[in-house]
Amino acid sequence: MAKMVVTGTVVIINPNLNGVDPSASLDLFQSFSIKLITVSSNSIPASENGILKVEDDDDEMCDNNGLEGSIRPLQKLSEPMCSYVVYFDWSNEMGIPVAFVIKNLHPNDEFYLVMGLPRFQISHPSHFLHQQDPNTESRLADEQGFDMYVPRDDRFGDQKLFEFVSHFPKSLMNSLKSFVKNELVSKQKEEFESFEDVSNVLYEDGFSFPVLQQILDAIAARLPIQVPSDGILKLLFPIPHIIQDNLDGWKTDEEFAREMLAGVNPGLIRLLQALKSKRLFILDHHDSFMPYLRKINETTRKAYATRTILFLQDNGTLKPLAIELSLPHPNGDQFGGVSEVYLPAIDGVEASLWFLAKAYVIVNDSGYHQLVSHWLNTHAAMEPFVIATHRQLSVLHPIHKLLHPHFHDTMFINALARQNLISADGIIENSFLPAKYSMEMSSVVYKNWNFLHQALPTDLLKRGMAIEDPNAPHGLNLVIKDYPYAVDGLDIWAAINTWVQDYVFCYYKTDDDIKQDTELQSWWKEVVEVGHGDLKDKPWWPKMQTREELIESCTIIIWTSSALHAAVNFGQYPYGGYILNRPTLSRRFIPKEGSEEYEELVRDPKVAFLKTITPKYETFLDLSIIEILSSHTSDEIYLGTRDNPKWTSDVKALEAFKSFGTRLGFIEQIMIERNNDPTLLNRIGPVKMPYTLLYPTSEAGLTGRGIPNSVSI
C-alpha cells in the first residue's frame, strides 16, 4: 500500500480586531477546521491534527507551537498574518485527494483564513476551498483561478488571456480583496470623504495596498504578469464616460430617467397604463426585492423595494413623478408592505431626500441588472445552447456552422464568473445589494424566464413599449419614439433575422426537412429537456417542426449572445464606473426627522449620501470587474464578421453573410446620424454621452460600443 504525505500552507489573516481583546490568547486550532477531501468523499485523517508548525520569521507575530497563537496589540499588527503548514498521511485506498475544506469556527468572523498556497508532494490536483459545504460548490485555489477545466476550443486564446490578466491586480481582485480590506481598515479610510475625494481616489491618486510576496509569487508562477518586488499593488481607474464631458449631469432627473431608455439596463421600463395618451411609465423593482428585504436589512445593508413613476413629456424625454420606497410590514408579511412616496424637489432637505430616493432605485436596478439582465438572461441562458450544439450537432451541420461563432469563449467566461464573480463570497456578493441571496434571486427570476420573450419585438410588446403595426418599420410602433435601445436594437434584430432566414432557406426547402433532420431534433430536445430542464414542460417552447420555428429560435439565440449582451455589458463601466451614478448597495435607511442622520442630511447632504451608498472597499471590487468586463480585447470578432472567411464552401450562404455584414455597416451609419440629431434628446442627455452600445463595430479597449459575436467577456 503506497503512502505519502500531502502538505500545504495555510495563511491566516485578521484584518480587523475591533471587539477583540488584543491581549487575549486564542486557541486557533479549535477555531479552524481543516480537512482533506478525496474523490471518494472520505476525509483523510491527519497525523497529530495535521498541523506541522508555524512558518514565520517574526516571532512577535506568531507563536511556533502548533495552532496556538496570541493576538498582539493592534498597533503592531500592520500585517497580521501567520503561515501554518498542514499535512496529511495519505494512501491509495483513500482515493484521490482533490480539495482542502476550511471552516472558520471562531466567533469573531473577521478572523479568517484568507488563502491556501499548496505545496503538495503528490501529482494529483489539490486545492483549497473557502466554503462551508463541498457538496454545494467547488472552486480552485485563488492562484489557480484560470485553470478550471473547459474544453480546449472553448478556452480563451493566448492573446485574449494575456490581455485579460494584464489588468492585474483588477483581474485577480477576488483573490486579493482581503488585502484591500485590510489596508482600508488599518488606515481607517473606509469611506469616501467627499464627491471630490471619489474622483481623486479612483481616477487621480489611486489606492495602494500591500500583498504577501509569497502570494504574488504564486500568482506570477501561473500567469503571464509582472508582480512588484516590494509587494505593493495599486488600483487606478480610467475616467468613465458618464463624467468626461459633464461632471454634474448625472445628478439631474433627466439623466436618471434617460438611462432607463439608453443606459446599461434599458429593458425593464414598461407602460403603466393603457389609456390613449400612453404617457405614464414605471420602473418596478418591488416584487423582485421585497421577499429578500427582511434578510438583507438584518445585515449592515439597508434597502427598499422601489417603484418609480415617470411621465413622457412632449419633447420625448421622461420626467420622474414619484418614487415609492417599500419595506416589509413589521408585524408580518400578511399585512403587506409599508411604503413612503417621495416627490421631486429642487431645494432644501426635500431635494436631498429626493436625491437619496433616486439612489435607492439605482441600487435596486444595479443588482437586478447584474444578476438577471446580464448574468441570467445572457450568460446563463445561453450556456445550455452551447453545450447541446457541441454534443448533438456535427461541425459539418449547417446549424452548427451558423451558431458556432456565437458561442465563442462563453463556456470559459462563465467558468471564470462561477470562480470569482457569482461564487459564495465572490465579487457580486461582496459589492452588490443582494449579497448572499444573489444567486437565489437570479434562480427565482429564472422560474419565469421565457425563451420566446427574449426576442426584442416580443419583449417590447410585452412591456407595452410598442404596438403592432404591419405598416411600420419592423412591424412595430414604439410608444416612446426616442427610445435608443429599442430603435437601434430593432434594426440589429431585423438584420439578424433576415440573415438567419436567408441561411436556413439555403438548406431547408420545406418544413418536412426540419422534421426529418435527426441531428436538429436531438439538438433541440437536449436544449429543452436537459439544458433548460426545469422549464421543459412550458408550453411556449417552439416544437421545432417548421422552418419558421427554426428561424425564430436561431434569431433569438444570435440576438441574445451578441446584441443583447452588448447592450447590457459594455456600458457597465461607462455608466457605472462613477459609483455615485450607479451605486451598488445602500447602508442606511432614509433618515427620519429628528434623528442625527436627518440633521446630517440637512447640514451636509453629500456626506449623508456617501454614508448611504457603496463605500470604498465595495467600490474597488465593483469597478475592478466592470472595467474588465466592459473592455474589448484586440482579437475580438464582431457581429457580421468571422475569423475564417472560408467557414463554408456554399456560395449562397457566403453571399447572404456578406449582405448581412453590409447591412450592419449601413445600420451603424444610421445610428451615428441619430446621435447627431439634436431633436433626439434621449440619445445624448445632459451628460453629453451618445448612445453607442449597439454600434456593431469597435476598436480594442474601453469604448462603450461594439457587438461581439458571442458572450465572450
Residue pairs with C-beta under 8 A, 6 or more apart in sequence:
1 91
1 92
1 93
2 91
2 92
3 89
3 90
3 91
4 90
4 91
4 121
4 122
5 87
5 88
5 89
5 90
5 121
6 36
6 44
6 87
6 88
6 90
6 97
6 120
6 121
6 122
6 126
7 52
7 85
7 86
7 87
7 88
7 119
7 120
7 121
8 85
8 86
8 87
8 100
8 116
8 117
8 118
8 119
8 120
8 126
8 128
9 55
9 83
9 84
9 85
9 86
9 116
9 117
9 118
9 119
9 214
10 32
10 34
10 83
10 84
10 85
10 86
10 102
10 113
10 116
10 128
11 81
11 82
11 83
11 84
11 113
11 114
11 115
11 116
11 117
11 212
11 215
12 28
12 32
12 81
12 82
12 83
12 84
12 111
12 112
12 113
12 114
13 80
13 81
13 112
13 113
13 114
13 178
13 182
14 71
14 77
14 80
14 110
14 111
14 112
15 80
15 110
15 178
15 181
15 182
15 185
15 186
16 110
16 181
16 182
16 185
17 71
17 74
17 77
17 80
17 110
18 110
19 108
20 71
20 108
20 111
21 71
22 71
22 72
22 73
22 74
23 70
23 71
23 73
24 70
24 71
25 68
25 69
25 70
25 71
26 69
26 70
26 71
26 106
26 111
27 67
27 68
28 67
28 68
28 69
28 106
29 49
29 51
29 66
29 67
29 68
30 105
31 104
31 105
31 106
31 111
32 67
32 102
32 103
32 104
32 105
32 106
32 113
33 101
33 102
33 103
33 105
34 46
34 50
34 86
34 100
34 101
34 102
35 43
35 44
35 100
35 101
36 43
36 44
36 46
36 50
36 88
36 90
36 97
36 99
36 100
36 126
37 43
37 44
37 97
37 98
37 99
37 100
37 101
37 134
38 44
38 94
38 95
38 96
38 97
38 98
39 95
39 96
39 98
40 94
40 95
41 95
42 94
42 95
44 88
44 89
44 90
44 94
44 97
45 88
45 89
46 86
46 87
46 88
46 89
47 87
47 88
47 89
49 66
49 67
50 86
50 87
50 88
51 66
51 67
51 84
51 85
51 86
51 87
52 84
52 85
52 86
52 87
53 64
53 66
53 84
53 85
54 62
54 63
54 64
54 65
54 66
54 67
54 69
54 82
54 83
54 84
54 85
55 83
55 84
55 85
56 62
56 64
56 82
56 83
60 72
60 76
61 72
61 79
61 80
61 81
61 82
62 69
62 82
62 83
63 69
63 70
67 84
69 82
71 77
72 80
77 186
78 186
79 210
79 212
80 182
81 114
81 212
83 214
86 100
88 97
90 97
90 122
96 124
97 122
97 124
97 126
98 124
98 125
98 126
98 127
99 126
99 127
99 128
99 129
99 134
99 138
100 116
100 126
100 127
100 128
100 129
101 129
101 131
101 134
102 113
102 116
102 128
102 129
102 130
103 132
104 111
104 112
104 113
106 112
112 178
113 130
114 178
114 179
115 128
115 141
115 142
115 143
115 175
115 178
115 215
116 127
116 128
116 141
117 141
117 143
117 214
117 215
117 218
118 126
118 127
118 128
118 141
120 126
127 139
127 140
127 141
127 144
128 141
129 138
129 139
130 139
130 424
130 425
131 137
131 138
131 139
131 424
131 425
132 424
137 423
137 424
139 418
139 419
139 423
140 147
140 148
140 419
142 172
142 174
142 175
143 175
143 215
143 218
143 219
143 221
143 222
144 222
145 172
145 174
145 175
145 416
145 419
145 420
146 161
146 165
146 222
146 223
146 416
147 222
148 415
148 416
148 419
150 411
150 412
150 415
151 390
151 411
154 386
154 407
154 409
154 410
154 411
154 412
155 161
155 409
155 412
156 164
156 409
156 412
157 635
159 633
159 634
159 635
160 409
160 633
160 635
161 224
162 224
163 633
163 634
163 700
164 171
164 628
164 633
165 171
165 172
165 223
165 224
165 225
166 224
166 225
167 624
167 627
167 628
167 631
168 223
168 225
168 227
169 176
169 211
169 233
169 234
169 235
169 624
170 235
170 624
170 625
170 627
170 628
171 624
171 628
172 219
172 223
173 180
173 420
173 427
173 620
173 621
173 624
173 625
174 419
174 420
174 421
174 423
174 426
174 427
174 621
175 215
175 219
175 420
176 209
176 211
176 233
177 427
177 430
177 617
177 621
179 209
179 210
179 211
179 212
179 233
180 207
180 209
180 235
180 617
180 620
180 621
181 617
182 209
183 207
183 208
183 209
183 210
184 190
184 209
184 616
184 617
189 616
190 615
190 616
190 617
191 610
191 611
191 615
191 616
192 198
192 201
192 610
192 615
192 616
192 619
193 607
193 610
194 606
194 607
194 610
195 580
195 606
195 610
198 578
198 579
198 580
198 610
199 243
201 207
201 616
202 236
202 237
202 579
202 619
202 623
203 236
203 237
203 238
203 239
205 236
206 234
206 235
206 236
207 234
207 235
207 236
207 616
207 620
208 232
208 233
208 234
208 235
209 232
209 233
209 234
209 235
210 231
210 232
210 233
211 231
211 232
211 233
212 231
213 231
216 227
216 228
216 231
217 227
219 225
219 227
220 226
220 227
235 620
235 624
237 577
237 623
237 627
238 573
238 577
238 627
238 702
239 577
240 573
240 574
240 575
240 576
240 577
240 578
241 574
241 575
241 577
241 689
241 704
242 249
242 250
242 574
242 575
242 577
242 578
242 581
242 687
242 689
243 249
243 250
243 578
243 581
243 687
244 689
245 687
245 688
245 689
246 686
246 687
246 688
249 255
249 685
249 686
249 687
249 688
250 578
250 580
250 581
250 687
251 355
252 686
253 319
253 320
253 344
253 358
254 317
254 318
254 319
254 685
254 686
255 685
255 686
255 687
256 320
256 358
256 361
256 362
257 310
257 317
257 318
257 319
257 320
258 317
258 318
258 681
258 682
258 685
258 686
259 265
259 266
259 575
259 685
260 266
260 268
260 269
260 283
260 310
260 318
261 269
261 318
261 480
261 482
261 483
261 484
261 485
261 486
261 682
262 483
262 484
262 485
262 682
262 683
262 685
262 691
263 571
263 575
264 369
264 567
264 568
264 571
264 572
264 574
264 575
264 576
264 582
264 693
265 365
265 368
265 369
265 373
265 568
266 483
266 484
266 485
266 486
266 567
267 373
267 459
267 463
267 485
267 567
267 568
268 283
268 284
268 365
268 368
268 373
268 463
269 281
269 282
269 283
269 310
269 463
269 465
270 281
270 282
270 284
270 463
270 464
270 465
271 278
271 280
271 281
271 282
271 463
271 464
271 465
271 479
272 280
272 281
272 282
272 309
273 280
274 464
278 312
278 464
278 479
279 311
279 312
280 309
280 310
280 311
280 312
281 309
281 310
281 311
281 312
281 318
281 480
282 307
282 308
282 309
282 310
283 306
283 307
283 308
283 310
283 361
283 365
284 307
284 308
285 305
285 306
285 307
285 361
285 364
285 365
285 368
286 305
286 306
286 307
286 324
286 326
286 337
287 305
288 305
288 364
288 368
288 372
288 441
288 445
289 303
289 304
289 305
289 306
289 364
289 367
289 368
289 433
289 434
290 305
290 326
290 328
290 337
291 444
292 434
292 437
292 440
292 441
293 303
293 304
293 305
293 327
293 328
294 328
295 437
296 302
296 303
296 433
296 434
296 435
296 437
297 303
297 327
299 435
300 587
301 433
301 435
301 585
301 586
301 587
302 586
302 587
302 588
302 589
303 360
303 363
303 364
303 433
303 585
303 586
304 325
304 326
304 327
304 360
304 364
304 589
305 325
305 326
305 327
305 337
305 364
306 323
306 324
306 325
306 326
306 360
306 361
306 364
307 323
307 324
307 326
308 320
308 322
308 323
308 324
308 361
309 320
309 321
309 322
309 323
309 324
310 318
310 319
310 320
310 321
311 318
311 319
311 320
311 321
312 318
312 479
312 480
313 319
315 681
316 480
316 481
316 482
316 679
316 680
316 681
316 682
317 482
317 681
317 682
318 480
320 344
320 358
321 343
321 344
322 341
322 342
322 343
323 341
323 342
323 354
323 357
323 358
323 360
323 361
324 339
324 340
324 341
324 342
325 339
325 340
325 341
325 342
325 357
325 360
325 590
326 337
326 338
326 339
327 337
327 338
327 339
328 337
328 338
329 335
329 336
329 337
329 338
330 338
340 590
342 353
342 354
342 357
342 590
343 350
343 354
344 354
345 351
345 353
345 354
349 598
349 601
349 602
349 605
351 605
352 601
352 602
352 605
352 608
352 609
353 590
353 601
355 605
355 609
356 590
356 601
356 608
356 609
356 612
357 590
359 583
359 586
359 609
359 612
359 613
360 586
360 590
362 581
362 582
362 583
363 433
363 583
363 584
363 585
363 586
363 613
364 433
365 582
366 432
366 433
366 576
366 582
366 583
366 584
367 432
367 433
367 434
367 438
367 441
367 584
367 585
369 568
370 428
370 432
370 584
371 428
371 432
371 434
371 438
371 439
371 441
371 442
371 445
372 441
372 442
372 445
373 568
374 565
374 568
374 569
374 572
375 417
375 422
375 442
376 442
376 445
376 446
376 449
377 449
377 454
377 560
377 564
377 568
378 560
378 561
378 564
378 565
378 568
378 569
378 711
379 410
379 413
379 414
379 417
379 565
379 711
380 414
380 442
380 446
381 449
381 454
381 560
382 407
382 410
382 557
382 560
382 561
382 711
383 410
383 411
383 414
383 531
384 527
384 530
384 531
384 532
385 403
385 407
385 527
385 531
385 557
386 407
386 410
386 411
387 411
387 526
387 531
388 523
388 524
388 526
388 527
388 530
388 531
389 399
389 400
389 403
389 404
389 407
389 523
391 526
392 519
392 522
392 523
392 526
393 399
393 400
393 519
393 520
393 523
394 400
394 519
395 401
395 404
397 519
397 520
398 503
398 506
398 507
398 653
399 520
399 523
399 550
399 554
401 647
401 648
402 500
402 503
402 504
402 554
403 554
403 557
403 558
405 637
405 642
405 643
405 647
405 709
405 710
406 557
406 558
406 561
406 562
406 709
406 710
407 561
407 710
408 637
408 709
408 710
408 712
409 710
409 711
409 712
409 713
410 561
410 710
410 711
410 712
413 711
413 712
413 713
414 711
419 426
420 426
420 427
421 427
421 428
421 625
422 428
422 429
422 438
422 439
422 442
423 429
424 436
427 621
427 622
427 624
427 625
428 438
429 435
429 436
429 438
430 617
430 618
430 621
431 584
431 585
431 614
431 618
431 619
431 621
431 622
432 438
432 584
432 585
432 622
433 584
433 585
433 586
434 441
446 534
447 534
447 535
449 535
450 538
450 540
451 532
451 540
451 541
451 542
451 553
451 556
452 458
452 540
452 542
452 552
452 556
453 459
453 462
454 556
454 559
454 560
454 564
455 493
455 552
455 555
455 556
455 559
456 486
456 489
456 490
456 493
456 559
456 564
457 466
457 474
457 475
457 476
457 490
457 493
460 466
460 476
460 478
460 486
460 490
461 467
461 468
461 476
464 479
465 478
465 479
465 480
465 483
465 486
466 476
466 477
466 478
466 479
466 486
467 476
467 477
467 479
468 475
468 476
468 477
469 475
469 476
469 477
473 490
474 490
474 491
474 493
474 494
476 490
478 486
478 487
480 486
480 682
481 487
482 680
482 681
482 682
482 683
483 682
484 674
484 680
484 682
484 683
484 691
485 567
485 691
485 693
485 694
487 674
488 667
488 671
488 674
488 691
488 694
489 563
489 567
489 694
491 667
491 670
491 671
492 559
492 563
492 639
492 664
492 667
492 694
492 696
492 707
493 555
493 559
493 563
495 660
495 663
495 664
495 667
496 555
496 558
496 559
496 562
496 563
496 639
496 660
497 551
497 555
498 660
498 663
499 656
499 657
499 659
499 660
499 663
500 551
500 554
500 555
500 558
501 551
502 656
502 659
502 660
503 653
503 656
503 657
504 547
504 550
504 551
504 554
505 547
506 650
506 652
506 653
506 656
507 513
508 514
508 517
508 547
508 550
510 547
511 545
511 546
511 547
513 547
514 520
514 544
514 545
514 546
514 547
514 549
514 550
515 521
515 545
520 544
520 550
521 544
524 542
524 544
524 553
528 535
528 536
528 541
529 536
535 541
542 549
542 552
542 553
543 549
544 550
544 553
561 709
561 710
561 711
562 639
562 707
562 708
562 709
562 710
563 639
563 694
563 707
565 708
565 710
565 711
566 693
566 694
566 706
566 707
566 708
567 693
567 694
569 629
569 630
569 713
570 630
570 632
570 693
570 703
570 704
570 705
570 706
571 630
571 693
571 704
572 626
572 629
572 630
573 623
573 626
573 627
573 629
573 630
573 631
573 702
574 630
574 689
574 702
574 704
575 581
575 582
576 582
576 584
576 622
576 623
576 626
577 623
577 626
577 627
577 630
579 613
579 614
579 619
579 622
579 623
580 609
580 613
583 613
583 614
584 614
584 618
584 619
584 622
585 613
585 614
585 618
586 612
586 613
587 611
587 612
587 613
587 615
588 597
588 611
588 612
591 597
591 598
591 600
591 601
591 608
592 598
597 608
600 607
600 608
600 611
601 608
614 622
627 702
628 713
629 713
630 702
630 704
631 700
631 701
631 702
631 713
632 698
632 699
632 700
632 701
632 703
632 706
632 708
632 713
633 700
633 713
634 700
636 698
636 700
636 706
636 708
636 712
637 643
637 708
637 709
638 696
638 697
638 698
638 706
638 707
638 708
638 709
639 664
639 696
639 707
639 708
639 709
640 657
640 660
640 661
640 663
640 664
640 665
640 696
641 661
641 709
642 657
642 709
648 654
664 696
665 696
665 697
667 696
668 695
668 696
668 697
671 692
671 694
671 695
672 695
674 680
674 683
675 683
675 684
675 690
675 691
675 692
677 683
682 691
683 690
683 691
684 690
684 691
692 703
692 704
692 705
693 704
693 705
694 707
695 705
695 706
695 707
696 706
696 707
697 705
697 706
698 705
698 706
699 706
